[in-house]
């Protein structure tokens, strides 16, 4: 009975050690999620600043073109170059927007995939933990019952 009780105690201790390991993994995964979220926020902030900067430059260039049109002294050639530059800047802004939207989609998909895998891993670890804990508790209960029977039998013999 003492051996069974000791064995059950050892198994409970093993389960607690594994629970500690799961807790450590959860902490690591949580840190990774926080890092991913921070990187995503930083990328979105960079995208917003780039977009605002390009918009400001485009607005200033448009004002310059409008001003140039009003100036009678500008030649048609210079005016055409300024308009071409404004169009090129507008195209560059569109391309930058498309690229950053693609980066944003990839980051969002990666984050979602990572979160799904973390959830699967935690569910698997949780099921295993509860199965082992249940087995250990059953063994402990059996050991206690056996100990009670032994004590009751030894008490009756006296």
C-alpha positions as protocol buffer text, in pm:
chain_id: "A"
residue {
  index: 1
  type: UNK
  ca { x: 0 y: 0 z: 0 }
}
residue {
  index: 2
  type: UNK
  ca { x: 284 y: 236 z: 86 }
}
residue {
  index: 3
  type: UNK
  ca { x: 452 y: 159 z: -248 }
}
residue {
  index: 4
  type: UNK
  ca { x: 130 y: 229 z: -440 }
}
residue {
  index: 5
  type: UNK
  ca { x: 81 y: 549 z: -244 }
}
residue {
  index: 6
  type: UNK
  ca { x: 440 y: 654 z: -315 }
}
residue {
  index: 7
  type: UNK
  ca { x: 399 y: 565 z: -683 }
}
residue {
  index: 8
  type: UNK
  ca { x: 82 y: 774 z: -705 }
}
residue {
  index: 9
  type: UNK
  ca { x: 259 y: 1063 z: -535 }
}
residue {
  index: 10
  type: UNK
  ca { x: 544 y: 1036 z: -785 }
}
residue {
  index: 11
  type: UNK
  ca { x: 300 y: 1039 z: -1075 }
}
residue {
  index: 12
  type: UNK
  ca { x: 125 y: 1348 z: -937 }
}
residue {
  index: 13
  type: UNK
  ca { x: 466 y: 1511 z: -906 }
}
residue {
  index: 14
  type: UNK
  ca { x: 544 y: 1417 z: -1269 }
}
residue {
  index: 15
  type: UNK
  ca { x: 215 y: 1566 z: -1384 }
}
residue {
  index: 16
  type: UNK
  ca { x: 292 y: 1887 z: -1196 }
}
residue {
  index: 17
  type: UNK
  ca { x: 637 y: 1902 z: -1361 }
}
residue {
  index: 18
  type: UNK
  ca { x: 475 y: 1866 z: -1702 }
}
residue {
  index: 19
  type: UNK
  ca { x: 223 y: 2135 z: -1614 }
}
residue {
  index: 20
  type: UNK
  ca { x: 517 y: 2361 z: -1529 }
}
residue {
  index: 21
  type: UNK
  ca { x: 666 y: 2285 z: -1871 }
}
residue {
  index: 22
  type: UNK
  ca { x: 335 y: 2369 z: -2042 }
}
residue {
  index: 23
  type: UNK
  ca { x: 323 y: 2696 z: -1848 }
}
residue {
  index: 24
  type: UNK
  ca { x: 674 y: 2783 z: -1965 }
}
residue {
  index: 25
  type: UNK
  ca { x: 579 y: 2711 z: -2327 }
}
residue {
  index: 26
  type: UNK
  ca { x: 265 y: 2924 z: -2289 }
}
residue {
  index: 27
  type: UNK
  ca { x: 481 y: 3211 z: -2163 }
}
residue {
  index: 28
  type: UNK
  ca { x: 717 y: 3176 z: -2461 }
}
residue {
  index: 29
  type: UNK
  ca { x: 427 y: 3161 z: -2707 }
}
residue {
  index: 30
  type: UNK
  ca { x: 269 y: 3466 z: -2546 }
}
residue {
  index: 31
  type: UNK
  ca { x: 596 y: 3657 z: -2589 }
}
residue {
  index: 32
  type: UNK
  ca { x: 608 y: 3556 z: -2956 }
}
residue {
  index: 33
  type: UNK
  ca { x: 252 y: 3676 z: -3012 }
}
residue {
  index: 34
  type: UNK
  ca { x: 331 y: 4010 z: -2848 }
}
residue {
  index: 35
  type: UNK
  ca { x: 642 y: 4050 z: -3064 }
}
residue {
  index: 36
  type: UNK
  ca { x: 441 y: 3967 z: -3379 }
}
residue {
  index: 37
  type: UNK
  ca { x: 168 y: 4214 z: -3285 }
}
residue {
  index: 38
  type: UNK
  ca { x: 424 y: 4487 z: -3218 }
}
residue {
  index: 39
  type: UNK
  ca { x: 594 y: 4423 z: -3553 }
}
residue {
  index: 40
  type: UNK
  ca { x: 258 y: 4439 z: -3731 }
}
residue {
  index: 41
  type: UNK
  ca { x: 168 y: 4767 z: -3557 }
}
residue {
  index: 42
  type: UNK
  ca { x: 507 y: 4912 z: -3644 }
}
residue {
  index: 43
  type: UNK
  ca { x: 468 y: 4813 z: -4010 }
}
residue {
  index: 44
  type: UNK
  ca { x: 122 y: 4968 z: -4023 }
}
residue {
  index: 45
  type: UNK
  ca { x: 258 y: 5288 z: -3867 }
}
residue {
  index: 46
  type: UNK
  ca { x: 539 y: 5300 z: -4124 }
}
residue {
  index: 47
  type: UNK
  ca { x: 286 y: 5245 z: -4402 }
}
residue {
  index: 48
  type: UNK
  ca { x: 68 y: 5530 z: -4272 }
}
residue {
  index: 49
  type: UNK
  ca { x: 364 y: 5769 z: -4246 }
}
residue {
  index: 50
  type: UNK
  ca { x: 481 y: 5679 z: -4597 }
}
residue {
  index: 51
  type: UNK
  ca { x: 131 y: 5730 z: -4735 }
}
residue {
  index: 52
  type: UNK
  ca { x: 94 y: 6069 z: -4564 }
}
residue {
  index: 53
  type: UNK
  ca { x: 436 y: 6179 z: -4686 }
}
residue {
  index: 54
  type: UNK
  ca { x: 359 y: 6075 z: -5044 }
}
residue {
  index: 55
  type: UNK
  ca { x: 20 y: 6247 z: -5028 }
}
residue {
  index: 56
  type: UNK
  ca { x: 182 y: 6569 z: -4902 }
}
residue {
  index: 57
  type: UNK
  ca { x: 442 y: 6556 z: -5179 }
}
residue {
  index: 58
  type: UNK
  ca { x: 175 y: 6492 z: -5439 }
}
residue {
  index: 59
  type: UNK
  ca { x: -33 y: 6784 z: -5309 }
}
residue {
  index: 60
  type: UNK
  ca { x: 266 y: 7017 z: -5313 }
}
residue {
  index: 61
  type: UNK
  ca { x: 359 y: 6906 z: -5662 }
}
residue {
  index: 62
  type: UNK
  ca { x: 1 y: 6958 z: -5780 }
}
residue {
  index: 63
  type: UNK
  ca { x: 6 y: 7309 z: -5634 }
}
residue {
  index: 64
  type: UNK
  ca { x: 333 y: 7371 z: -5810 }
}
residue {
  index: 65
  type: UNK
  ca { x: 184 y: 7257 z: -6141 }
}
residue {
  index: 66
  type: UNK
  ca { x: -117 y: 7482 z: -6090 }
}
residue {
  index: 67
  type: UNK
  ca { x: 111 y: 7772 z: -6006 }
}
residue {
  index: 68
  type: UNK
  ca { x: 329 y: 7696 z: -6307 }
}
residue {
  index: 69
  type: UNK
  ca { x: 26 y: 7697 z: -6535 }
}
residue {
  index: 70
  type: UNK
  ca { x: -64 y: 8042 z: -6412 }
}
residue {
  index: 71
  type: UNK
  ca { x: 283 y: 8174 z: -6477 }
}
residue {
  index: 72
  type: UNK
  ca { x: 293 y: 8306 z: -6830 }
}
residue {
  index: 73
  type: UNK
  ca { x: 671 y: 8292 z: -6840 }
}
residue {
  index: 74
  type: UNK
  ca { x: 696 y: 7912 z: -6822 }
}
residue {
  index: 75
  type: UNK
  ca { x: 744 y: 7732 z: -7144 }
}
residue {
  index: 76
  type: UNK
  ca { x: 526 y: 7440 z: -7246 }
}
residue {
  index: 77
  type: UNK
  ca { x: 826 y: 7205 z: -7221 }
}
residue {
  index: 78
  type: UNK
  ca { x: 893 y: 7286 z: -6856 }
}
residue {
  index: 79
  type: UNK
  ca { x: 527 y: 7257 z: -6772 }
}
residue {
  index: 80
  type: UNK
  ca { x: 512 y: 6914 z: -6939 }
}
residue {
  index: 81
  type: UNK
  ca { x: 814 y: 6796 z: -6733 }
}
residue {
  index: 82
  type: UNK
  ca { x: 649 y: 6907 z: -6410 }
}
residue {
  index: 83
  type: UNK
  ca { x: 323 y: 6732 z: -6503 }
}
residue {
  index: 84
  type: UNK
  ca { x: 515 y: 6416 z: -6594 }
}
residue {
  index: 85
  type: UNK
  ca { x: 694 y: 6428 z: -6259 }
}
residue {
  index: 86
  type: UNK
  ca { x: 361 y: 6467 z: -6078 }
}
residue {
  index: 87
  type: UNK
  ca { x: 220 y: 6169 z: -6267 }
}
residue {
  index: 88
  type: UNK
  ca { x: 530 y: 5959 z: -6193 }
}
residue {
  index: 89
  type: UNK
  ca { x: 498 y: 6045 z: -5823 }
}
residue {
  index: 90
  type: UNK
  ca { x: 131 y: 5948 z: -5829 }
}
residue {
  index: 91
  type: UNK
  ca { x: 219 y: 5614 z: -5992 }
}
residue {
  index: 92
  type: UNK
  ca { x: 493 y: 5553 z: -5734 }
}
residue {
  index: 93
  type: UNK
  ca { x: 246 y: 5621 z: -5453 }
}
residue {
  index: 94
  type: UNK
  ca { x: -2 y: 5373 z: -5603 }
}
residue {
  index: 95
  type: UNK
  ca { x: 268 y: 5107 z: -5633 }
}
residue {
  index: 96
  type: UNK
  ca { x: 386 y: 5169 z: -5277 }
}
residue {
  index: 97
  type: UNK
  ca { x: 25 y: 5139 z: -5152 }
}
residue {
  index: 98
  type: UNK
  ca { x: -22 y: 4807 z: -5335 }
}
residue {
  index: 99
  type: UNK
  ca { x: 307 y: 4670 z: -5205 }
}
residue {
  index: 100
  type: UNK
  ca { x: 235 y: 4767 z: -4845 }
}
residue {
  index: 101
  type: UNK
  ca { x: -115 y: 4624 z: -4867 }
}
residue {
  index: 102
  type: UNK
  ca { x: 42 y: 4295 z: -4979 }
}
residue {
  index: 103
  type: UNK
  ca { x: 286 y: 4307 z: -4687 }
}
residue {
  index: 104
  type: UNK
  ca { x: -4 y: 4378 z: -4453 }
}
residue {
  index: 105
  type: UNK
  ca { x: -198 y: 4076 z: -4589 }
}
residue {
  index: 106
  type: UNK
  ca { x: 102 y: 3847 z: -4546 }
}
residue {
  index: 107
  type: UNK
  ca { x: 159 y: 3966 z: -4188 }
}
residue {
  index: 108
  type: UNK
  ca { x: -208 y: 3918 z: -4103 }
}
residue {
  index: 109
  type: UNK
  ca { x: -214 y: 3566 z: -4254 }
}
residue {
  index: 110
  type: UNK
  ca { x: 107 y: 3472 z: -4075 }
}
residue {
  index: 111
  type: UNK
  ca { x: -26 y: 3600 z: -3745 }
}
residue {
  index: 112
  type: UNK
  ca { x: -354 y: 3410 z: -3792 }
}
residue {
  index: 113
  type: UNK
  ca { x: -171 y: 3088 z: -3884 }
}
residue {
  index: 114
  type: UNK
  ca { x: 60 y: 3123 z: -3584 }
}
residue {
  index: 115
  type: UNK
  ca { x: -235 y: 3179 z: -3350 }
}
residue {
  index: 116
  type: UNK
  ca { x: -414 y: 2872 z: -3491 }
}
residue {
  index: 117
  type: UNK
  ca { x: -109 y: 2652 z: -3442 }
}
residue {
  index: 118
  type: UNK
  ca { x: -58 y: 2780 z: -3087 }
}
residue {
  index: 119
  type: UNK
  ca { x: -420 y: 2697 z: -3009 }
}
residue {
  index: 120
  type: UNK
  ca { x: -383 y: 2344 z: -3150 }
}
residue {
  index: 121
  type: UNK
  ca { x: -63 y: 2289 z: -2951 }
}
residue {
  index: 122
  type: UNK
  ca { x: -220 y: 2414 z: -2629 }
}
residue {
  index: 123
  type: UNK
  ca { x: -529 y: 2198 z: -2680 }
}
residue {
  index: 124
  type: UNK
  ca { x: -312 y: 1889 z: -2734 }
}
residue {
  index: 125
  type: UNK
  ca { x: -96 y: 1965 z: -2430 }
}
residue {
  index: 126
  type: UNK
  ca { x: -405 y: 2034 z: -2218 }
}
residue {
  index: 127
  type: UNK
  ca { x: -569 y: 1702 z: -2313 }
}
residue {
  index: 128
  type: UNK
  ca { x: -248 y: 1512 z: -2232 }
}
residue {
  index: 129
  type: UNK
  ca { x: -210 y: 1693 z: -1902 }
}
residue {
  index: 130
  type: UNK
  ca { x: -566 y: 1615 z: -1794 }
}
residue {
  index: 131
  type: UNK
  ca { x: -535 y: 1248 z: -1896 }
}
residue {
  index: 132
  type: UNK
  ca { x: -217 y: 1205 z: -1689 }
}
residue {
  index: 133
  type: UNK
  ca { x: -362 y: 1398 z: -1397 }
}
residue {
  index: 134
  type: UNK
  ca { x: -675 y: 1181 z: -1407 }
}
residue {
  index: 135
  type: UNK
  ca { x: -464 y: 864 z: -1405 }
}
residue {
  index: 136
  type: UNK
  ca { x: -255 y: 992 z: -1115 }
}
residue {
  index: 137
  type: UNK
  ca { x: -565 y: 1090 z: -915 }
}
residue {
  index: 138
  type: UNK
  ca { x: -720 y: 746 z: -973 }
}
residue {
  index: 139
  type: UNK
  ca { x: -399 y: 577 z: -856 }
}
residue {
  index: 140
  type: UNK
  ca { x: -388 y: 803 z: -552 }
}
residue {
  index: 141
  type: UNK
  ca { x: -752 y: 723 z: -472 }
}
residue {
  index: 142
  type: UNK
  ca { x: -682 y: 350 z: -505 }
}
residue {
  index: 143
  type: UNK
  ca { x: -379 y: 384 z: -278 }
}
residue {
  index: 144
  type: UNK
  ca { x: -582 y: 573 z: -17 }
}
residue {
  index: 145
  type: UNK
  ca { x: -856 y: 307 z: -31 }
}
residue {
  index: 146
  type: UNK
  ca { x: -595 y: 34 z: 8 }
}
residue {
  index: 147
  type: UNK
  ca { x: -434 y: 222 z: 297 }
}
residue {
  index: 148
  type: UNK
  ca { x: -774 y: 260 z: 467 }
}
residue {
  index: 149
  type: UNK
  ca { x: -840 y: -111 z: 424 }
}
residue {
  index: 150
  type: UNK
  ca { x: -496 y: -197 z: 563 }
}
residue {
  index: 151
  type: UNK
  ca { x: -543 y: 35 z: 861 }
}
residue {
  index: 152
  type: UNK
  ca { x: -891 y: -99 z: 924 }
}
residue {
  index: 153
  type: UNK
  ca { x: -762 y: -459 z: 905 }
}
residue {
  index: 154
  type: UNK
  ca { x: -467 y: -390 z: 1136 }
}
residue {
  index: 155
  type: UNK
  ca { x: -698 y: -207 z: 1378 }
}
residue {
  index: 156
  type: UNK
  ca { x: -934 y: -506 z: 1387 }
}
residue {
  index: 157
  type: UNK
  ca { x: -646 y: -748 z: 1463 }
}
residue {
  index: 158
  type: UNK
  ca { x: -538 y: -558 z: 1774 }
}
